[in-house]
Amino acid sequence: MSITIGIYDFFSRIIPGGVFVSALLYILQKDPSLAINLANVSTLQFVILGTLSYIFGFVLTPVSEPWYRFFRPKSLYKKTIDDLGKELPTVEMNLQDMDWYTLLAFIKRHSMQMAQDVEQLNAVSIMLRNTGFSFVCFALLFAAEILFGNHVLRNIFLSIFCLLASVVLAREAVKFRTWFYRAVYQSVVALIAAPKQLSVKFLTKLPST
């Protein structure tokens, strides 16, 4: 794994995991015996919180899947491939039955730099998706505070804000996932299609050689 992809993968896990850990710390602050003084966090505590954030970032991926499905269109991969096929009618490739991981492996065989550019879109999609689900957890916490009658107006505002933020992040996750599928398809086309198959039109004449 390259350093570039490693960094993207790292942040795609630790950012949503960090939001989720923040929700857990919010709960712990209710008990003075478990509360952590965030203004004076030791190096050891910082490392532990960072490690937990990264671990929870991995856990959130399967946990957030049912929630993510509310925003992801059915057969998103097939629909994206079909739409791209219409945009490039001169390129005949039957990729609908091939999973994107196989296509990505094919890209890696030919160009690691191209594969890195494609994988970055997927990493951002994962980060947005899991961060959005973490905001859902925060929204539920603030909703619980409302039920207990604690700072009702403030918690109503925070709950609505977190819920709206989670929806926006989920929609952005779907958008980046679509871009990822498009990038996979277009990269394969760029690697195997003949130049005459690509619908490229030059607005100016190329200099003669």
Secondary structure, 3 states (H helix, E strand, C coil): CCHHHHHHHHHHHHHHHHHHHHHHHHHHCCCCCCCCCHHHCCHHHHHHHHHHHHHHHHHHHHHCHHHHCCCCCCCHHHHHHHHHHHHCCCCCCCCCCCCHHHHHHHHHHHCHHHHHHHHHHHHHHHHHHHHHHHHHHHHHHHHHHHHCCCCHHHHHHHHHHHHHHHHHHHHHHHHHHHHHHHHHHHHHHHHHCCHHHCCCCCCCCCCCC
